[in-house]
């Protein structure tokens, strides 16, 4: 009796007029495009040598170009005054500002993507100028509009993406070092280009030692460069993806890779030592998750599965719609776990346990997929 539904009314979906163009997955895609193009256009990484050889000139050239472009755009771009939510943000052509109001990062995001297509959940809502309980979210009544309104900047925007690509290029250099330290892989013609995936350690400890040495030295160099960048005035800031942040995270990843080879690579060789057996057991969930890292990131960490489950909901007696994820969190955790709350989240302990349960769920998914030899790779 109510007639047909309004075809222009959508309860769930995306408005192309205000959809966010930036995002984590989009950034990863851009980084992979540049890094993979360099790999495809550069000479093959040949065995021998260390982290870098003359064949890697394109990688270092790309790094220099990316860093120069980032620094030039960040510190030489004049940022004009603009309006957000009825408030005027007076920048007046300032250059080199790194704060949220008048940064060059925000200027380029607004100019390239348009204010309607930027992050809409308040990228700066946790700052002291915006929140009375910073770094949590307790919005101030007197907070300026740029604190929570969309159209200021995007955490995964253009300018920060420039050095994010540089991080991927550094990772590609680490991968080429791994390729140079691998054992020969016999192919159909007797060369070392064919065959399947070659294990790093094949009884020749020199290759493993060479890899660890070069990765460790490169990580130390990156860490030292990060300290120099901080001393020069570059804050360690993820949203801006500053040079210090780029270098520091690359160094940490390099040390983590070196430690993984040092602590776990002998486990792959089937050592019978009790310490290695214990390490094998502890590392097994991580190993299985690593084999399906892309799937776990897309479906789990990026919330794609949660988004799909959000379309499946029940209506409670008070008319409130609760999706499957909310029901699991509220009825299984928040209803039975108390204490440990904060001013901004009285259910902090319950939410922490819920997050641990979600991580355990995805670890179990990775275990089953690995047991069935089902992998999702790029």
C-alpha positions as CSV (number, residue, x, y, z in Angstrom):
1,X,0.0,0.0,0.0
2,X,3.0,2.3,0.4
3,X,3.9,2.3,-3.3
4,X,7.3,1.9,-4.9
5,X,10.4,3.1,-3.0
6,X,12.1,6.3,-4.1
7,X,14.7,5.1,-6.6
8,X,16.9,8.1,-5.7
9,X,17.0,7.3,-2.0
10,X,19.9,5.0,-0.9
11,X,20.3,3.6,2.6
12,X,23.8,2.3,1.8
13,X,26.3,3.0,-0.9
14,X,28.7,5.6,-2.2
15,X,27.9,9.1,-3.5
16,X,30.3,9.7,-6.4
17,X,29.9,13.4,-5.7
18,X,31.6,13.1,-2.3
19,X,33.4,9.8,-2.4
20,X,36.9,9.9,-0.9
21,X,39.5,9.4,-3.6
22,X,42.4,8.8,-1.3
23,X,42.9,5.9,1.1
24,X,45.3,3.2,2.3
25,X,44.7,0.8,-0.5
26,X,44.9,3.5,-3.2
27,X,48.2,4.6,-1.7
28,X,49.6,1.0,-1.7
29,X,48.5,0.7,-5.3
30,X,50.4,3.9,-6.3
31,X,53.5,2.8,-4.4
32,X,53.4,-0.6,-6.1
33,X,53.0,1.0,-9.6
34,X,56.1,3.1,-9.2
35,X,58.2,0.4,-7.5
36,X,57.2,-2.3,-9.9
37,X,57.9,-0.1,-12.9
38,X,61.4,0.5,-11.6
39,X,62.0,-3.2,-11.1
40,X,60.7,-4.0,-14.6
41,X,62.8,-1.3,-16.2
42,X,66.0,-1.9,-14.4
43,X,68.6,-4.6,-15.0
44,X,67.9,-7.8,-13.2
45,X,69.4,-8.1,-9.7
46,X,72.3,-10.5,-10.2
47,X,73.8,-12.7,-7.5
48,X,76.7,-11.2,-5.6
49,X,77.2,-7.7,-4.4
50,X,75.4,-6.1,-1.6
51,X,72.4,-3.9,-1.0
52,X,73.1,-1.8,-4.2
53,X,75.1,-1.9,-7.4
54,X,75.4,0.1,-10.5
55,X,72.3,-1.7,-11.7
56,X,70.2,0.2,-9.1
57,X,70.8,3.7,-10.5
58,X,67.2,4.1,-11.4
59,X,66.1,3.4,-7.8
60,X,68.4,6.0,-6.3
61,X,67.5,8.5,-9.0
62,X,63.8,8.0,-8.2
63,X,64.5,8.4,-4.5
64,X,66.4,11.7,-5.1
65,X,63.6,13.0,-7.3
66,X,60.9,12.1,-4.9
67,X,62.6,13.7,-1.9
68,X,63.4,16.8,-3.8
69,X,59.9,17.1,-5.1
70,X,58.5,16.6,-1.5
71,X,60.8,19.2,0.0
72,X,60.2,21.8,-2.7
73,X,56.4,21.4,-2.5
74,X,56.3,21.4,1.3
75,X,58.5,24.4,2.0
76,X,58.2,26.5,-1.1
77,X,54.4,26.4,-1.8
78,X,52.5,29.5,-0.6
79,X,49.3,28.4,1.0
80,X,46.4,30.9,0.5
81,X,43.6,31.7,2.9
82,X,40.5,29.4,2.5
83,X,37.2,28.7,4.2
84,X,35.9,25.6,5.9
85,X,32.4,25.2,7.4
86,X,31.9,29.0,7.4
87,X,35.2,29.7,9.1
88,X,38.0,31.5,7.4
89,X,41.4,29.9,7.8
90,X,43.8,32.7,7.4
91,X,47.0,31.4,5.9
92,X,47.9,34.4,3.8
93,X,50.5,32.7,1.5
94,X,52.5,31.2,4.3
95,X,55.3,28.7,3.3
96,X,56.6,25.7,5.1
97,X,53.9,25.3,7.7
98,X,53.5,21.8,9.0
99,X,50.5,22.3,11.2
100,X,47.0,21.1,10.2
101,X,45.6,24.5,9.2
102,X,48.0,25.9,6.6
103,X,50.2,23.0,5.4
104,X,51.1,22.6,1.8
105,X,49.8,19.0,2.1
106,X,46.3,20.2,2.7
107,X,46.7,22.8,-0.1
108,X,47.6,20.2,-2.7
109,X,44.8,17.8,-1.5
110,X,42.2,20.5,-1.8
111,X,43.5,21.6,-5.2
112,X,43.9,18.1,-6.7
113,X,41.1,16.1,-5.3
114,X,38.6,18.8,-4.3
115,X,37.3,19.4,-0.7
116,X,34.3,17.2,-1.1
117,X,36.5,14.2,-1.8
118,X,38.8,14.4,1.2
119,X,38.7,12.5,4.5
120,X,35.4,13.3,6.2
121,X,35.8,12.0,9.7
122,X,37.9,14.8,11.2
123,X,41.5,14.1,10.5
124,X,42.5,16.5,13.3
125,X,39.7,16.0,15.8
126,X,42.1,14.6,18.4
127,X,44.4,17.6,18.6
128,X,44.4,19.8,21.7
129,X,42.9,22.7,19.8
130,X,40.0,20.4,18.9
131,X,39.5,18.0,21.8
132,X,39.2,18.7,25.6
133,X,40.7,15.2,26.3
134,X,43.4,15.0,23.6
135,X,44.7,12.7,22.3
136,X,41.2,11.1,22.5
137,X,38.1,12.6,20.9
138,X,36.2,15.0,23.1
139,X,35.0,17.7,20.8
140,X,35.2,21.3,22.1
141,X,32.2,23.5,21.6
142,X,34.5,26.3,20.6
143,X,36.7,24.2,18.3
144,X,37.3,25.7,14.8
145,X,35.6,24.1,11.8
146,X,38.8,22.6,10.4
147,X,39.0,20.2,13.4
148,X,36.2,18.0,12.2
149,X,34.9,19.3,8.9
150,X,35.9,17.6,5.7
151,X,37.8,19.5,3.1
152,X,41.0,20.4,5.0
153,X,43.4,17.6,4.1
154,X,43.6,13.9,3.7
155,X,45.8,11.6,5.9
156,X,46.6,9.6,2.7
157,X,46.8,12.6,0.4
158,X,49.0,13.5,-2.5
159,X,52.0,15.2,-0.9
160,X,52.4,12.6,1.8
161,X,52.0,9.9,-0.9
162,X,55.2,11.2,-2.6
163,X,57.4,10.0,0.2
164,X,55.2,6.9,0.8
165,X,56.3,6.0,-2.8
166,X,59.9,6.6,-1.7
167,X,59.4,4.2,1.2
168,X,58.3,1.5,-1.3
169,X,61.4,2.2,-3.4
170,X,63.6,1.6,-0.4
171,X,61.8,-1.6,0.2
172,X,62.4,-2.6,-3.4
173,X,66.2,-2.1,-2.8
174,X,66.0,-4.4,0.2
175,X,64.3,-7.0,-2.0
176,X,67.0,-6.7,-4.7
177,X,69.6,-7.4,-2.0
178,X,67.7,-10.5,-1.0
179,X,67.7,-11.6,-4.7
180,X,71.5,-11.1,-4.9
181,X,72.0,-13.2,-1.8
182,X,69.8,-16.1,-2.8
183,X,71.1,-19.5,-3.9
184,X,71.2,-20.3,-7.6
185,X,67.9,-21.5,-9.0
186,X,68.3,-24.1,-11.7
187,X,66.1,-23.5,-14.7
188,X,65.2,-25.5,-17.8
189,X,68.3,-24.3,-19.6
190,X,70.6,-24.9,-16.8
191,X,70.8,-21.2,-15.8
192,X,69.6,-19.6,-12.6
193,X,66.5,-17.8,-13.9
194,X,64.0,-20.6,-13.7
195,X,62.7,-22.8,-11.1
196,X,60.3,-21.9,-8.3
197,X,60.9,-19.9,-5.1
198,X,64.4,-20.5,-3.9
199,X,65.1,-20.7,-0.2
200,X,67.5,-18.2,1.1
201,X,69.6,-20.6,3.1
202,X,70.7,-23.8,1.4
203,X,73.5,-24.8,3.7
204,X,75.7,-22.0,2.6
205,X,75.8,-19.7,5.7
206,X,77.7,-17.0,3.8
207,X,74.7,-16.0,1.8
208,X,72.6,-15.6,5.0
209,X,75.4,-13.7,6.7
210,X,75.9,-11.4,3.8
211,X,72.2,-10.6,3.7
212,X,72.0,-9.9,7.4
213,X,75.2,-7.7,7.2
214,X,73.9,-5.6,4.3
215,X,70.4,-5.2,5.7
216,X,71.7,-4.3,9.1
217,X,74.2,-1.7,7.7
218,X,71.5,-0.2,5.5
219,X,69.1,0.0,8.4
220,X,71.7,1.7,10.5
221,X,72.3,4.2,7.8
222,X,68.6,4.9,7.4
223,X,68.2,5.3,11.2
224,X,71.1,7.8,11.3
225,X,69.6,9.7,8.4
226,X,66.3,9.8,10.3
227,X,68.1,11.3,13.4
228,X,69.7,13.9,11.1
229,X,66.3,14.8,9.6
230,X,64.8,15.2,13.1
231,X,67.7,17.5,14.1
232,X,67.2,19.5,11.0
233,X,63.6,20.2,12.1
234,X,61.6,17.4,10.4
235,X,59.0,16.0,12.9
236,X,58.2,12.3,12.8
237,X,54.7,12.6,11.5
238,X,52.7,9.9,9.7
239,X,50.0,12.1,8.2
240,X,52.6,14.3,6.5
241,X,54.9,11.3,5.9
242,X,57.8,13.5,6.7
243,X,61.4,12.6,5.7
244,X,62.1,11.6,9.3
245,X,59.1,9.4,9.4
246,X,60.0,7.8,6.0
247,X,63.6,7.1,7.1
248,X,62.7,5.9,10.6
249,X,60.0,3.5,9.5
250,X,62.3,2.2,6.7
251,X,65.0,1.6,9.3
252,X,62.7,-0.2,11.7
253,X,61.4,-2.4,8.9
254,X,65.0,-3.2,7.9
255,X,65.9,-4.2,11.4
256,X,62.8,-6.3,11.7
257,X,63.7,-8.1,8.5
258,X,67.2,-8.7,9.7
259,X,66.0,-10.0,13.1
260,X,63.6,-12.3,11.3
261,X,66.4,-13.9,9.3
262,X,68.7,-14.0,12.3
263,X,66.1,-15.6,14.7
264,X,63.9,-17.7,12.4
265,X,65.8,-18.5,9.3
266,X,67.6,-21.5,10.9
267,X,64.2,-22.8,11.9
268,X,63.3,-23.2,8.2
269,X,66.4,-25.5,7.9
270,X,64.8,-27.9,10.4
271,X,67.1,-27.5,13.3
272,X,66.5,-30.0,16.1
273,X,67.6,-27.6,18.9
274,X,64.9,-27.1,21.6
275,X,65.2,-23.3,21.2
276,X,64.5,-23.5,17.5
277,X,61.6,-25.9,18.0
278,X,60.0,-23.4,20.4
279,X,60.7,-20.6,18.0
280,X,59.1,-22.6,15.2
281,X,55.9,-23.1,17.2
282,X,55.7,-19.4,18.2
283,X,56.4,-18.2,14.7
284,X,54.0,-20.6,12.9
285,X,50.9,-18.4,13.1
286,X,53.0,-15.5,11.8
287,X,54.4,-17.5,9.0
288,X,51.0,-18.7,7.9
289,X,49.6,-15.2,8.1
290,X,52.5,-13.9,6.1
291,X,51.7,-16.2,3.2
292,X,48.3,-14.5,2.9
293,X,49.2,-11.0,4.0
294,X,47.4,-9.3,1.1
295,X,44.1,-11.1,1.8
296,X,44.3,-10.5,5.5
297,X,45.0,-6.8,4.9
298,X,42.2,-6.2,2.4
299,X,39.5,-8.2,4.1
300,X,40.6,-7.7,7.7
301,X,42.7,-4.7,8.4
302,X,41.0,-2.5,5.7
303,X,37.5,-3.5,7.0
304,X,36.2,-4.8,3.7
305,X,34.6,-7.8,5.5
306,X,33.2,-5.5,8.2
307,X,31.7,-3.3,5.6
308,X,29.9,-6.3,4.0
309,X,28.7,-7.6,7.4
310,X,27.5,-4.1,8.1
311,X,24.8,-4.6,5.5
312,X,23.4,-7.5,7.6
313,X,21.6,-6.1,10.6
314,X,18.8,-6.8,13.1
315,X,16.3,-4.2,14.4
316,X,16.1,-4.1,18.2
317,X,12.9,-3.3,20.2
318,X,13.8,0.4,20.3
319,X,14.0,0.5,16.5
320,X,17.8,0.8,16.5
321,X,19.6,-1.2,13.7
322,X,22.5,-3.3,14.8
323,X,24.7,-5.1,12.3
324,X,26.4,-8.4,12.9
325,X,29.7,-6.8,14.0
326,X,28.0,-4.5,16.5
327,X,26.0,-7.4,18.0
328,X,29.1,-9.5,18.4
329,X,31.0,-6.6,20.1
330,X,28.2,-5.4,22.3
331,X,26.6,-8.7,23.4
332,X,29.7,-10.8,23.6
333,X,32.3,-8.4,25.0
334,X,30.9,-5.1,26.2
335,X,28.0,-6.8,28.1
336,X,30.4,-9.2,30.0
337,X,33.7,-7.2,30.4
338,X,33.8,-4.2,32.6
339,X,36.4,-1.8,33.8
340,X,39.5,-0.4,32.1
341,X,37.5,2.4,30.4
342,X,38.7,5.8,29.5
343,X,36.9,9.2,29.4
344,X,36.4,8.9,25.6
345,X,35.7,5.1,25.6
346,X,34.2,3.5,28.8
347,X,34.4,0.1,27.0
348,X,38.2,0.3,26.3
349,X,39.0,-3.1,27.9
350,X,36.1,-4.9,26.1
351,X,37.1,-3.3,22.8
352,X,40.7,-4.4,23.3
353,X,39.6,-8.0,23.9
354,X,37.3,-7.8,20.9
355,X,40.2,-6.6,18.7
356,X,42.3,-9.6,20.0
357,X,39.5,-11.9,19.2
358,X,39.3,-10.5,15.6
359,X,43.0,-10.9,15.2
360,X,42.7,-14.5,16.4
361,X,39.9,-15.1,13.9
362,X,42.1,-13.9,11.0
363,X,45.0,-16.0,12.3
364,X,42.8,-19.0,12.2
365,X,41.6,-18.1,8.7
366,X,45.2,-17.8,7.5
367,X,46.0,-21.2,9.1
368,X,43.2,-23.0,7.3
369,X,44.0,-21.3,4.0
370,X,47.7,-22.2,4.3
371,X,46.8,-25.8,5.2
372,X,44.8,-26.0,2.0
373,X,47.5,-24.2,0.0
374,X,45.1,-21.3,-1.0
375,X,46.9,-18.0,-1.4
376,X,46.0,-14.6,-2.6
377,X,49.0,-12.8,-4.1
378,X,49.6,-9.7,-6.1
